Amino acid sequence: MTAQRGKDLLLKLDTDGQGSYATVAGLRATRLSFNADTVDVTTVESAGRWRELLGGAGLRSASISGSGVFKDETTDASIRQMFFDGTIPTMQVVIPDFGTVSGPFQISGLEYSGNHDGEAVYEISLASAGAITFAAA
């Protein structure tokens, strides 16, 4: 895989709950992170007293964060309404030449800010709320 442009990493929102995805416009930075908790099964009988972990156990999660400027009233309004309604939309993160990560995410943070001499910006944080799938490119 060759180097990719950061702007090609896209966050998409299922706007109607039926698989009609729209790119969340105006994002300048996007981050996708996968996490897995470990389950420690170390005992006094563990070889050399080295920690032992139970494979395939523990909680897995994903999080998405991004920041940008307002560019599209439709996706801005959809995200804002989903946050206030507490709904859990299906989101996609398209990673160029790698694949697409999809699944239900709850909007866990939505921040708006701006300076007197600059543009209004927003930051969004999403937490996985169910099984996440990956489809290779």
N, CA, C and O atoms as CSV, one atom per row, in Angstrom:
chain,resi,resn,atom,element,x,y,z
A,1,MET,N,N,0.842,-1.164,0.000
A,1,MET,CA,C,0.000,0.000,0.000
A,1,MET,C,C,0.890,1.232,0.000
A,1,MET,O,O,1.828,1.322,0.793
A,2,THR,N,N,0.610,2.159,-0.864
A,2,THR,CA,C,1.384,3.386,-0.942
A,2,THR,C,C,0.798,4.431,-0.001
A,2,THR,O,O,-0.284,4.241,0.555
A,3,ALA,N,N,1.508,5.521,0.172
A,3,ALA,CA,C,1.025,6.611,1.016
A,3,ALA,C,C,-0.299,7.136,0.477
A,3,ALA,O,O,-0.521,7.185,-0.733
A,4,GLN,N,N,-1.165,7.523,1.390
A,4,GLN,CA,C,-2.500,8.006,1.030
A,4,GLN,C,C,-2.694,9.424,1.559
A,4,GLN,O,O,-2.082,9.821,2.550
A,5,ARG,N,N,-3.546,10.168,0.888
A,5,ARG,CA,C,-3.899,11.510,1.357
A,5,ARG,C,C,-4.882,11.388,2.517
A,5,ARG,O,O,-5.829,10.605,2.462
A,6,GLY,N,N,-4.645,12.170,3.564
A,6,GLY,CA,C,-5.535,12.165,4.716
A,6,GLY,C,C,-6.950,12.572,4.370
A,6,GLY,O,O,-7.900,12.107,5.000
A,7,LYS,N,N,-7.107,13.436,3.374
A,7,LYS,CA,C,-8.441,13.906,3.008
A,7,LYS,C,C,-9.285,12.806,2.383
A,7,LYS,O,O,-10.500,12.957,2.254
A,8,ASP,N,N,-8.652,11.693,1.988
A,8,ASP,CA,C,-9.390,10.591,1.397
A,8,ASP,C,C,-9.976,9.641,2.446
A,8,ASP,O,O,-10.740,8.739,2.102
A,9,LEU,N,N,-9.629,9.832,3.710
A,9,LEU,CA,C,-10.228,9.078,4.802
A,9,LEU,C,C,-11.580,9.727,5.088
A,9,LEU,O,O,-11.640,10.841,5.609
A,10,LEU,N,N,-12.654,9.036,4.751
A,10,LEU,CA,C,-13.986,9.637,4.809
A,10,LEU,C,C,-14.830,9.055,5.930
A,10,LEU,O,O,-14.781,7.855,6.202
A,11,LEU,N,N,-15.598,9.909,6.571
A,11,LEU,CA,C,-16.600,9.498,7.549
A,11,LEU,C,C,-17.955,9.651,6.887
A,11,LEU,O,O,-18.299,10.731,6.405
A,12,LYS,N,N,-18.736,8.560,6.860
A,12,LYS,CA,C,-20.036,8.590,6.211
A,12,LYS,C,C,-21.116,8.222,7.212
A,12,LYS,O,O,-20.911,7.387,8.093
A,13,LEU,N,N,-22.264,8.856,7.064
A,13,LEU,CA,C,-23.404,8.715,7.958
A,13,LEU,C,C,-24.578,8.145,7.182
A,13,LEU,O,O,-24.911,8.624,6.098
A,14,ASP,N,N,-25.214,7.097,7.755
A,14,ASP,CA,C,-26.438,6.554,7.167
A,14,ASP,C,C,-27.559,7.533,7.514
A,14,ASP,O,O,-28.069,7.532,8.634
A,15,THR,N,N,-27.931,8.356,6.559
A,15,THR,CA,C,-28.854,9.466,6.823
A,15,THR,C,C,-30.303,9.048,6.991
A,15,THR,O,O,-31.078,9.757,7.633
A,16,ASP,N,N,-30.687,7.898,6.422
A,16,ASP,CA,C,-32.100,7.510,6.510
A,16,ASP,C,C,-32.322,6.166,7.201
A,16,ASP,O,O,-33.455,5.689,7.261
A,17,GLY,N,N,-31.265,5.550,7.721
A,17,GLY,CA,C,-31.396,4.262,8.376
A,17,GLY,C,C,-31.583,3.101,7.414
A,17,GLY,O,O,-31.807,1.969,7.841
A,18,GLN,N,N,-31.495,3.371,6.125
A,18,GLN,CA,C,-31.719,2.350,5.098
A,18,GLN,C,C,-30.472,2.088,4.256
A,18,GLN,O,O,-30.555,1.426,3.222
A,19,GLY,N,N,-29.320,2.598,4.687
A,19,GLY,CA,C,-28.077,2.364,3.956
A,19,GLY,C,C,-27.754,3.425,2.926
A,19,GLY,O,O,-26.930,3.202,2.040
A,20,SER,N,N,-28.396,4.577,3.034
A,20,SER,CA,C,-28.094,5.693,2.139
A,20,SER,C,C,-27.059,6.582,2.834
A,20,SER,O,O,-27.405,7.386,3.700
A,21,TYR,N,N,-25.788,6.432,2.450
A,21,TYR,CA,C,-24.699,7.104,3.145
A,21,TYR,C,C,-24.357,8.442,2.517
A,21,TYR,O,O,-24.333,8.592,1.295
A,22,ALA,N,N,-24.091,9.410,3.384
A,22,ALA,CA,C,-23.628,10.723,2.949
A,22,ALA,C,C,-22.332,11.026,3.692
A,22,ALA,O,O,-22.218,10.759,4.888
A,23,THR,N,N,-21.365,11.580,2.986
A,23,THR,CA,C,-20.100,11.956,3.610
A,23,THR,C,C,-20.333,13.125,4.549
A,23,THR,O,O,-20.977,14.109,4.185
A,24,VAL,N,N,-19.798,13.007,5.773
A,24,VAL,CA,C,-19.871,14.107,6.728
A,24,VAL,C,C,-18.902,15.164,6.225
A,24,VAL,O,O,-17.684,14.992,6.280
A,25,ALA,N,N,-19.461,16.250,5.738
A,25,ALA,CA,C,-18.673,17.269,5.045
A,25,ALA,C,C,-17.905,18.151,6.020
A,25,ALA,O,O,-18.289,18.323,7.177
A,26,GLY,N,N,-16.816,18.701,5.514
A,26,GLY,CA,C,-16.067,19.700,6.250
A,26,GLY,C,C,-15.030,19.165,7.212
A,26,GLY,O,O,-14.330,19.947,7.855
A,27,LEU,N,N,-14.911,17.844,7.331
A,27,LEU,CA,C,-13.916,17.317,8.256
A,27,LEU,C,C,-12.510,17.612,7.744
A,27,LEU,O,O,-12.208,17.425,6.565
A,28,ARG,N,N,-11.676,18.068,8.637
A,28,ARG,CA,C,-10.274,18.330,8.307
A,28,ARG,C,C,-9.382,17.239,8.869
A,28,ARG,O,O,-8.298,16.977,8.347
A,29,ALA,N,N,-9.840,16.610,9.928
A,29,ALA,CA,C,-9.068,15.547,10.565
A,29,ALA,C,C,-10.029,14.462,11.018
A,29,ALA,O,O,-11.079,14.751,11.591
A,30,THR,N,N,-9.667,13.213,10.760
A,30,THR,CA,C,-10.498,12.075,11.148
A,30,THR,C,C,-9.594,11.013,11.745
A,30,THR,O,O,-8.479,10.791,11.273
A,31,ARG,N,N,-10.088,10.358,12.792
A,31,ARG,CA,C,-9.304,9.309,13.440
A,31,ARG,C,C,-10.227,8.142,13.760
A,31,ARG,O,O,-11.326,8.331,14.283
A,32,LEU,N,N,-9.770,6.935,13.442
A,32,LEU,CA,C,-10.467,5.692,13.772
A,32,LEU,C,C,-9.548,4.890,14.662
A,32,LEU,O,O,-8.370,4.713,14.350
A,33,SER,N,N,-10.074,4.407,15.764
A,33,SER,CA,C,-9.249,3.683,16.711
A,33,SER,C,C,-9.969,2.420,17.156
A,33,SER,O,O,-11.161,2.447,17.463
A,34,PHE,N,N,-9.228,1.304,17.187
A,34,PHE,CA,C,-9.753,0.031,17.668
A,34,PHE,C,C,-9.117,-0.270,19.013
A,34,PHE,O,O,-7.934,-0.004,19.225
A,35,ASN,N,N,-9.909,-0.824,19.917
A,35,ASN,CA,C,-9.417,-1.112,21.262
A,35,ASN,C,C,-9.854,-2.513,21.675
A,35,ASN,O,O,-10.920,-2.979,21.274
A,36,ALA,N,N,-9.037,-3.176,22.469
A,36,ALA,CA,C,-9.384,-4.488,23.005
A,36,ALA,C,C,-8.862,-4.582,24.432
A,36,ALA,O,O,-7.666,-4.426,24.681
A,37,ASP,N,N,-9.766,-4.837,25.359
A,37,ASP,CA,C,-9.357,-5.055,26.734
A,37,ASP,C,C,-8.764,-6.453,26.849
A,37,ASP,O,O,-9.150,-7.368,26.121
A,38,THR,N,N,-7.850,-6.600,27.743
A,38,THR,CA,C,-7.224,-7.901,27.956
A,38,THR,C,C,-7.830,-8.566,29.188
A,38,THR,O,O,-8.337,-7.901,30.091
A,39,VAL,N,N,-7.763,-9.901,29.198
A,39,VAL,CA,C,-8.192,-10.677,30.358
A,39,VAL,C,C,-6.967,-11.417,30.880
A,39,VAL,O,O,-6.452,-12.331,30.235
A,40,ASP,N,N,-6.521,-11.014,32.036
A,40,ASP,CA,C,-5.313,-11.561,32.645
A,40,ASP,C,C,-5.654,-12.877,33.351
A,40,ASP,O,O,-6.500,-12.905,34.244
A,41,VAL,N,N,-4.993,-13.967,32.946
A,41,VAL,CA,C,-5.209,-15.279,33.563
A,41,VAL,C,C,-3.922,-15.800,34.215
A,41,VAL,O,O,-3.731,-17.007,34.363
A,42,THR,N,N,-3.054,-14.878,34.597
A,42,THR,CA,C,-1.787,-15.240,35.228
A,42,THR,C,C,-2.043,-15.860,36.594
A,42,THR,O,O,-2.886,-15.388,37.356
A,43,THR,N,N,-1.308,-16.918,36.892
A,43,THR,CA,C,-1.390,-17.549,38.218
A,43,THR,C,C,0.029,-17.730,38.755
A,43,THR,O,O,1.003,-17.395,38.080
A,44,VAL,N,N,0.138,-18.260,39.966
A,44,VAL,CA,C,1.462,-18.519,40.541
A,44,VAL,C,C,2.182,-19.603,39.756
A,44,VAL,O,O,3.397,-19.753,39.883
A,45,GLU,N,N,1.448,-20.362,38.946
A,45,GLU,CA,C,2.049,-21.426,38.152
A,45,GLU,C,C,2.459,-20.960,36.751
A,45,GLU,O,O,2.946,-21.767,35.959
A,46,SER,N,N,2.274,-19.697,36.435
A,46,SER,CA,C,2.646,-19.180,35.116
A,46,SER,C,C,4.155,-19.238,34.951
A,46,SER,O,O,4.903,-18.880,35.861
A,47,ALA,N,N,4.598,-19.692,33.782
A,47,ALA,CA,C,6.017,-19.877,33.506
A,47,ALA,C,C,6.796,-18.591,33.728
A,47,ALA,O,O,6.500,-17.564,33.118
A,48,GLY,N,N,7.787,-18.652,34.597
A,48,GLY,CA,C,8.648,-17.510,34.851
A,48,GLY,C,C,7.906,-16.306,35.436
A,48,GLY,O,O,8.435,-15.195,35.428
A,49,ARG,N,N,6.706,-16.512,35.934
A,49,ARG,CA,C,5.834,-15.457,36.464
A,49,ARG,C,C,5.532,-14.400,35.410
A,49,ARG,O,O,5.280,-13.240,35.738
A,50,TRP,N,N,5.559,-14.805,34.146
A,50,TRP,CA,C,5.181,-13.903,33.064
A,50,TRP,C,C,3.667,-13.840,32.992
A,50,TRP,O,O,2.976,-14.828,33.241
A,51,ARG,N,N,3.173,-12.685,32.654
A,51,ARG,CA,C,1.742,-12.497,32.526
A,51,ARG,C,C,1.208,-13.371,31.388
A,51,ARG,O,O,1.853,-13.521,30.350
A,52,GLU,N,N,0.023,-13.943,31.599
A,52,GLU,CA,C,-0.664,-14.718,30.586
A,52,GLU,C,C,-2.008,-14.051,30.304
A,52,GLU,O,O,-2.706,-13.617,31.221
A,53,LEU,N,N,-2.358,-13.978,29.024
A,53,LEU,CA,C,-3.630,-13.372,28.625
A,53,LEU,C,C,-4.493,-14.426,27.961
A,53,LEU,O,O,-3.990,-15.323,27.285
A,54,LEU,N,N,-5.783,-14.312,28.159
A,54,LEU,CA,C,-6.749,-15.223,27.557
A,54,LEU,C,C,-7.102,-14.711,26.173
A,54,LEU,O,O,-7.727,-13.660,26.036
A,55,GLY,N,N,-6.704,-15.453,25.145
A,55,GLY,CA,C,-6.954,-15.047,23.765
A,55,GLY,C,C,-8.434,-15.028,23.430
A,55,GLY,O,O,-9.190,-15.894,23.869
A,56,GLY,N,N,-8.838,-14.049,22.659
A,56,GLY,CA,C,-10.223,-13.955,22.196
A,56,GLY,C,C,-11.199,-13.476,23.244
A,56,GLY,O,O,-12.402,-13.437,22.986
A,57,ALA,N,N,-10.726,-13.114,24.406
A,57,ALA,CA,C,-11.624,-12.650,25.470
A,57,ALA,C,C,-11.496,-11.135,25.600
A,57,ALA,O,O,-10.648,-10.515,24.958
A,58,GLY,N,N,-12.322,-10.566,26.411
A,58,GLY,CA,C,-12.252,-9.135,26.653
A,58,GLY,C,C,-13.158,-8.345,25.736
A,58,GLY,O,O,-13.638,-8.845,24.718
A,59,LEU,N,N,-13.376,-7.136,26.108
A,59,LEU,CA,C,-14.270,-6.235,25.397
A,59,LEU,C,C,-13.545,-5.559,24.247
A,59,LEU,O,O,-12.450,-5.028,24.428
A,60,ARG,N,N,-14.156,-5.576,23.055
A,60,ARG,CA,C,-13.599,-4.869,21.902
A,60,ARG,C,C,-14.467,-3.658,21.613
A,60,ARG,O,O,-15.686,-3.693,21.778
A,61,SER,N,N,-13.822,-2.595,21.183
A,61,SER,CA,C,-14.566,-1.378,20.864
A,61,SER,C,C,-13.823,-0.601,19.785
A,61,SER,O,O,-12.647,-0.836,19.505
A,62,ALA,N,N,-14.550,0.323,19.200
A,62,ALA,CA,C,-13.964,1.217,18.212
A,62,ALA,C,C,-14.445,2.620,18.521
A,62,ALA,O,O,-15.533,2.811,19.065
A,63,SER,N,N,-13.641,3.583,18.176
A,63,SER,CA,C,-14.053,4.972,18.355
A,63,SER,C,C,-13.626,5.767,17.127
A,63,SER,O,O,-12.631,5.467,16.467
A,64,ILE,N,N,-14.416,6.779,16.857
A,64,ILE,CA,C,-14.147,7.677,15.737
A,64,ILE,C,C,-14.143,9.083,16.300
A,64,ILE,O,O,-14.970,9.425,17.145
A,65,SER,N,N,-13.225,9.887,15.837
A,65,SER,CA,C,-13.240,11.302,16.188
A,65,SER,C,C,-12.863,12.105,14.960
A,65,SER,O,O,-12.176,11.621,14.061
A,66,GLY,N,N,-13.319,13.323,14.944
A,66,GLY,CA,C,-13.012,14.179,13.818
A,66,GLY,C,C,-13.252,15.631,14.172
A,66,GLY,O,O,-13.929,15.948,15.149
A,67,SER,N,N,-12.687,16.503,13.362
A,67,SER,CA,C,-12.904,17.930,13.545
A,67,SER,C,C,-12.905,18.584,12.178
A,67,SER,O,O,-12.260,18.109,11.243
A,68,GLY,N,N,-13.638,19.679,12.076
A,68,GLY,CA,C,-13.701,20.355,10.788
A,68,GLY,C,C,-14.545,21.605,10.834
A,68,GLY,O,O,-14.853,22.138,11.900
A,69,VAL,N,N,-14.907,22.055,9.660
A,69,VAL,CA,C,-15.707,23.273,9.504
A,69,VAL,C,C,-17.060,22.910,8.910
A,69,VAL,O,O,-17.217,21.842,8.317
A,70,PHE,N,N,-18.029,23.792,9.067
A,70,PHE,CA,C,-19.364,23.557,8.545
A,70,PHE,C,C,-19.372,23.736,7.029
A,70,PHE,O,O,-18.995,24.789,6.513
A,71,LYS,N,N,-19.808,22.684,6.319
A,71,LYS,CA,C,-19.836,22.748,4.864
A,71,LYS,C,C,-21.170,22.288,4.284
A,71,LYS,O,O,-21.491,22.628,3.145
A,72,ASP,N,N,-21.948,21.526,5.040
A,72,ASP,CA,C,-23.130,20.898,4.490
A,72,ASP,C,C,-24.245,20.913,5.535
A,72,ASP,O,O,-24.152,20.238,6.560
A,73,GLU,N,N,-25.277,21.669,5.274
A,73,GLU,CA,C,-26.372,21.795,6.238
A,73,GLU,C,C,-27.059,20.470,6.531
A,73,GLU,O,O,-27.493,20.242,7.660
A,74,THR,N,N,-27.167,19.598,5.544
A,74,THR,CA,C,-27.898,18.344,5.720
A,74,THR,C,C,-27.214,17.429,6.720
A,74,THR,O,O,-27.847,16.992,7.681
A,75,THR,N,N,-25.918,17.124,6.516
A,75,THR,CA,C,-25.241,16.229,7.449
A,75,THR,C,C,-25.030,16.906,8.804
A,75,THR,O,O,-25.091,16.240,9.838
A,76,ASP,N,N,-24.786,18.210,8.817
A,76,ASP,CA,C,-24.655,18.930,10.098
A,76,ASP,C,C,-25.938,18.786,10.908
A,76,ASP,O,O,-25.889,18.475,12.098
A,77,ALA,N,N,-27.077,19.010,10.276
A,77,ALA,CA,C,-28.369,18.920,10.956
A,77,ALA,C,C,-28.661,17.488,11.390
A,77,ALA,O,O,-29.191,17.269,12.480
A,78,SER,N,N,-28.323,16.518,10.556
A,78,SER,CA,C,-28.566,15.112,10.901
A,78,SER,C,C,-27.766,14.709,12.134
A,78,SER,O,O,-28.299,14.081,13.048
A,79,ILE,N,N,-26.499,15.069,12.155
A,79,ILE,CA,C,-25.648,14.719,13.297
A,79,ILE,C,C,-26.150,15.393,14.564
A,79,ILE,O,O,-26.240,14.757,15.614
A,80,ARG,N,N,-26.475,16.663,14.472
A,80,ARG,CA,C,-26.968,17.398,15.641
A,80,ARG,C,C,-28.251,16.754,16.169
A,80,ARG,O,O,-28.395,16.575,17.378
A,81,GLN,N,N,-29.183,16.403,15.281
A,81,GLN,CA,C,-30.443,15.813,15.709
A,81,GLN,C,C,-30.229,14.424,16.304
A,81,GLN,O,O,-30.860,14.069,17.301
A,82,MET,N,N,-29.342,13.640,15.696
A,82,MET,CA,C,-29.051,12.305,16.233
A,82,MET,C,C,-28.448,12.389,17.625
A,82,MET,O,O,-28.727,11.552,18.484
A,83,PHE,N,N,-27.618,13.410,17.844
A,83,PHE,CA,C,-27.050,13.587,19.178
A,83,PHE,C,C,-28.153,13.891,20.190
A,83,PHE,O,O,-28.228,13.248,21.237
A,84,PHE,N,N,-28.997,14.855,19.888
A,84,PHE,CA,C,-30.044,15.244,20.835
A,84,PHE,C,C,-31.102,14.164,21.026
A,84,PHE,O,O,-31.687,14.056,22.104
A,85,ASP,N,N,-31.353,13.365,19.995
A,85,ASP,CA,C,-32.324,12.272,20.104
A,85,ASP,C,C,-31.725,11.036,20.762
A,85,ASP,O,O,-32.457,10.151,21.206
A,86,GLY,N,N,-30.391,10.970,20.826
A,86,GLY,CA,C,-29.728,9.812,21.416
A,86,GLY,C,C,-29.781,8.579,20.529
A,86,GLY,O,O,-29.620,7.458,21.011
A,87,THR,N,N,-30.006,8.778,19.237
A,87,THR,CA,C,-30.066,7.640,18.327
A,87,THR,C,C,-28.660,7.110,18.049
A,87,THR,O,O,-27.658,7.785,18.287
A,88,ILE,N,N,-28.621,5.902,17.547
A,88,ILE,CA,C,-27.348,5.256,17.244
A,88,ILE,C,C,-27.325,4.955,15.746
A,88,ILE,O,O,-27.792,3.903,15.310
A,89,PRO,N,N,-26.779,5.884,14.966
A,89,PRO,CA,C,-26.757,5.692,13.515
A,89,PRO,C,C,-25.663,4.716,13.087
A,89,PRO,O,O,-24.709,4.465,13.823
A,90,THR,N,N,-25.823,4.181,11.897
A,90,THR,CA,C,-24.762,3.382,11.290
A,90,THR,C,C,-23.805,4.350,10.600
A,90,THR,O,O,-24.219,5.243,9.861
A,91,MET,N,N,-22.531,4.150,10.859
A,91,MET,CA,C,-21.493,5.003,10.288
A,91,MET,C,C,-20.536,4.129,9.497
A,91,MET,O,O,-20.421,2.927,9.738
A,92,GLN,N,N,-19.856,4.750,8.553
A,92,GLN,CA,C,-18.797,4.098,7.799
A,92,GLN,C,C,-17.562,4.982,7.839
A,92,GLN,O,O,-17.651,6.209,7.798
A,93,VAL,N,N,-16.413,4.336,7.921
A,93,VAL,CA,C,-15.150,5.031,7.721
A,93,VAL,C,C,-14.494,4.357,6.527
A,93,VAL,O,O,-14.193,3.164,6.553
A,94,VAL,N,N,-14.280,5.145,5.483
A,94,VAL,CA,C,-13.662,4.637,4.270
A,94,VAL,C,C,-12.170,4.955,4.340
A,94,VAL,O,O,-11.767,6.116,4.408
A,95,ILE,N,N,-11.359,3.892,4.320
A,95,ILE,CA,C,-9.911,4.034,4.386
A,95,ILE,C,C,-9.386,3.697,2.992
A,95,ILE,O,O,-9.493,2.550,2.558
A,96,PRO,N,N,-8.819,4.678,2.283
A,96,PRO,CA,C,-8.415,4.455,0.891
A,96,PRO,C,C,-7.474,3.268,0.717
A,96,PRO,O,O,-6.543,3.081,1.500
A,97,ASP,N,N,-7.723,2.478,-0.308
A,97,ASP,CA,C,-6.920,1.303,-0.658
A,97,ASP,C,C,-6.786,0.300,0.479
A,97,ASP,O,O,-5.898,-0.552,0.433
A,98,PHE,N,N,-7.641,0.373,1.501
A,98,PHE,CA,C,-7.589,-0.543,2.624
A,98,PHE,C,C,-8.941,-1.215,2.801
A,98,PHE,O,O,-9.043,-2.442,2.793
A,99,GLY,N,N,-9.987,-0.393,2.963
A,99,GLY,CA,C,-11.322,-0.954,3.118
A,99,GLY,C,C,-12.266,-0.013,3.819
A,99,GLY,O,O,-11.978,1.170,4.001
A,100,THR,N,N,-13.410,-0.564,4.215
A,100,THR,CA,C,-14.454,0.214,4.866
A,100,THR,C,C,-14.836,-0.449,6.182
A,100,THR,O,O,-15.097,-1.651,6.230
A,101,VAL,N,N,-14.867,0.338,7.237
A,101,VAL,CA,C,-15.309,-0.106,8.551
A,101,VAL,C,C,-16.715,0.436,8.745
A,101,VAL,O,O,-16.952,1.629,8.555
A,102,SER,N,N,-17.662,-0.440,9.126
A,102,SER,CA,C,-19.055,-0.023,9.281
A,102,SER,C,C,-19.625,-0.559,10.583
A,102,SER,O,O,-19.192,-1.595,11.088
A,103,GLY,N,N,-20.595,0.158,11.116
A,103,GLY,CA,C,-21.292,-0.337,12.295
A,103,GLY,C,C,-22.042,0.765,13.001
A,103,GLY,O,O,-21.978,1.929,12.607
A,104,PRO,N,N,-22.757,0.391,14.053
A,104,PRO,CA,C,-23.498,1.373,14.832
A,104,PRO,C,C,-22.574,2.143,15.771
A,104,PRO,O,O,-21.741,1.559,16.465
A,105,PHE,N,N,-22.735,3.441,15.778
A,105,PHE,CA,C,-21.935,4.308,16.643
A,105,PHE,C,C,-22.845,5.325,17.315
A,105,PHE,O,O,-23.753,5.872,16.689
A,106,GLN,N,N,-22.594,5.570,18.584
A,106,GLN,CA,C,-23.314,6.625,19.289
A,106,GLN,C,C,-22.455,7.870,19.302
A,106,GLN,O,O,-21.250,7.806,19.546
A,107,ILE,N,N,-23.080,9.000,19.038
A,107,ILE,CA,C,-22.362,10.274,19.090
A,107,ILE,C,C,-22.169,10.607,20.562
A,107,ILE,O,O,-23.114,10.982,21.257
A,108,SER,N,N,-20.929,10.463,21.029
A,108,SER,CA,C,-20.644,10.648,22.451
A,108,SER,C,C,-20.154,12.052,22.777
A,108,SER,O,O,-20.109,12.441,23.944
A,109,GLY,N,N,-19.791,12.805,21.765
A,109,GLY,CA,C,-19.355,14.176,21.990
A,109,GLY,C,C,-19.554,15.010,20.747
A,109,GLY,O,O,-19.260,14.564,19.638
A,110,LEU,N,N,-20.049,16.213,20.926
A,110,LEU,CA,C,-20.250,17.144,19.825
A,110,LEU,C,C,-19.943,18.536,20.357
A,110,LEU,O,O,-20.660,19.051,21.215
A,111,GLU,N,N,-18.883,19.140,19.849
A,111,GLU,CA,C,-18.433,20.439,20.344
A,111,GLU,C,C,-18.380,21.440,19.206
A,111,GLU,O,O,-17.998,21.111,18.083
A,112,TYR,N,N,-18.764,22.645,19.512
A,112,TYR,CA,C,-18.716,23.746,18.553
A,112,TYR,C,C,-17.839,24.834,19.129
A,112,TYR,O,O,-17.886,25.104,20.329
A,113,SER,N,N,-17.031,25.470,18.275
A,113,SER,CA,C,-16.191,26.566,18.747
A,113,SER,C,C,-15.854,27.481,17.584
A,113,SER,O,O,-16.099,27.162,16.420
A,114,GLY,N,N,-15.293,28.607,17.926
A,114,GLY,CA,C,-14.878,29.565,16.907
A,114,GLY,C,C,-14.197,30.751,17.544
A,114,GLY,O,O,-14.497,31.119,18.680
A,115,ASN,N,N,-13.282,31.347,16.812
A,115,ASN,CA,C,-12.608,32.564,17.234
A,115,ASN,C,C,-13.228,33.750,16.523
A,115,ASN,O,O,-13.853,33.596,15.474
A,116,HIS,N,N,-13.061,34.915,17.084
A,116,HIS,CA,C,-13.653,36.119,16.489
A,116,HIS,C,C,-13.102,36.408,15.090
A,116,HIS,O,O,-13.754,37.072,14.283
A,117,ASP,N,N,-11.902,35.907,14.813
A,117,ASP,CA,C,-11.280,36.196,13.518
A,117,ASP,C,C,-11.120,34.931,12.654
A,117,ASP,O,O,-10.257,34.876,11.778
A,118,GLY,N,N,-11.959,33.922,12.912
A,118,GLY,CA,C,-11.839,32.672,12.158
A,118,GLY,C,C,-13.188,32.034,11.917
A,118,GLY,O,O,-14.233,32.612,12.214
A,119,GLU,N,N,-13.148,30.849,11.381
A,119,GLU,CA,C,-14.359,30.123,11.045
A,119,GLU,C,C,-14.906,29.370,12.262
A,119,GLU,O,O,-14.180,29.101,13.219
A,120,ALA,N,N,-16.190,29.038,12.208
A,120,ALA,CA,C,-16.797,28.186,13.223
A,120,ALA,C,C,-16.384,26.752,12.915
A,120,ALA,O,O,-16.420,26.330,11.760
A,121,VAL,N,N,-15.996,26.008,13.935
A,121,VAL,CA,C,-15.546,24.633,13.760
A,121,VAL,C,C,-16.312,23.715,14.711
A,121,VAL,O,O,-16.929,24.165,15.677
A,122,TYR,N,N,-16.256,22.431,14.416
A,122,TYR,CA,C,-16.868,21.458,15.295
A,122,TYR,C,C,-15.946,20.269,15.484
A,122,TYR,O,O,-15.062,20.007,14.669
A,123,GLU,N,N,-16.174,19.552,16.583
A,123,GLU,CA,C,-15.473,18.307,16.864
A,123,GLU,C,C,-16.523,17.277,17.209
A,123,GLU,O,O,-17.498,17.576,17.898
A,124,ILE,N,N,-16.324,16.063,16.731
A,124,ILE,CA,C,-17.275,14.991,16.971
A,124,ILE,C,C,-16.534,13.765,17.483
A,124,ILE,O,O,-15.428,13.464,17.034
A,125,SER,N,N,-17.150,13.062,18.424
A,125,SER,CA,C,-16.613,11.805,18.946
A,125,SER,C,C,-17.726,10.779,18.888
A,125,SER,O,O,-18.869,11.067,19.243
A,126,LEU,N,N,-17.389,9.577,18.439
A,126,LEU,CA,C,-18.366,8.504,18.329
A,126,LEU,C,C,-17.802,7.246,18.976
A,126,LEU,O,O,-16.609,6.966,18.862
A,127,ALA,N,N,-18.660,6.489,19.656
A,127,ALA,CA,C,-18.271,5.254,20.300
A,127,ALA,C,C,-19.073,4.100,19.711
A,127,ALA,O,O,-20.283,4.215,19.516
A,128,SER,N,N,-18.400,2.990,19.428
A,128,SER,CA,C,-19.098,1.843,18.858
A,128,SER,C,C,-20.192,1.377,19.810
A,128,SER,O,O,-20.045,1.419,21.031
A,129,ALA,N,N,-21.297,0.930,19.208
A,129,ALA,CA,C,-22.457,0.521,19.983
A,129,ALA,C,C,-22.982,-0.837,19.510
A,129,ALA,O,O,-24.175,-1.121,19.618
A,130,GLY,N,N,-22.099,-1.657,18.995
A,130,GLY,CA,C,-22.471,-2.966,18.487
A,130,GLY,C,C,-21.348,-3.527,17.648
A,130,GLY,O,O,-20.230,-3.011,17.656
A,131,ALA,N,N,-21.653,-4.590,16.921
A,131,ALA,CA,C,-20.649,-5.272,16.111
A,131,ALA,C,C,-20.178,-4.386,14.961
A,131,ALA,O,O,-20.979,-3.733,14.293
A,132,ILE,N,N,-18.887,-4.376,14.746
A,132,ILE,CA,C,-18.259,-3.593,13.672
A,132,ILE,C,C,-17.802,-4.566,12.586
A,132,ILE,O,O,-17.262,-5.632,12.881
A,133,THR,N,N,-18.023,-4.190,11.344
A,133,THR,CA,C,-17.597,-5.031,10.233
A,133,THR,C,C,-16.522,-4.319,9.416
A,133,THR,O,O,-16.421,-3.092,9.416
A,134,PHE,N,N,-15.726,-5.129,8.720
A,134,PHE,CA,C,-14.699,-4.587,7.846
A,134,PHE,C,C,-14.841,-5.236,6.485
A,134,PHE,O,O,-14.950,-6.458,6.390
A,135,ALA,N,N,-14.841,-4.436,5.433
A,135,ALA,CA,C,-14.872,-4.923,4.061
A,135,ALA,C,C,-13.613,-4.403,3.360
A,135,ALA,O,O,-13.417,-3.194,3.238
A,136,ALA,N,N,-12.783,-5.310,2.909
A,136,ALA,CA,C,-11.540,-4.923,2.237
A,136,ALA,C,C,-11.833,-4.226,0.923
A,136,ALA,O,O,-12.833,-4.516,0.267
A,137,ALA,N,N,-10.956,-3.306,0.542
A,137,ALA,CA,C,-11.119,-2.561,-0.704
A,137,ALA,C,C,-10.863,-3.449,-1.894
A,137,ALA,O,O,-10.954,-2.993,-3.034
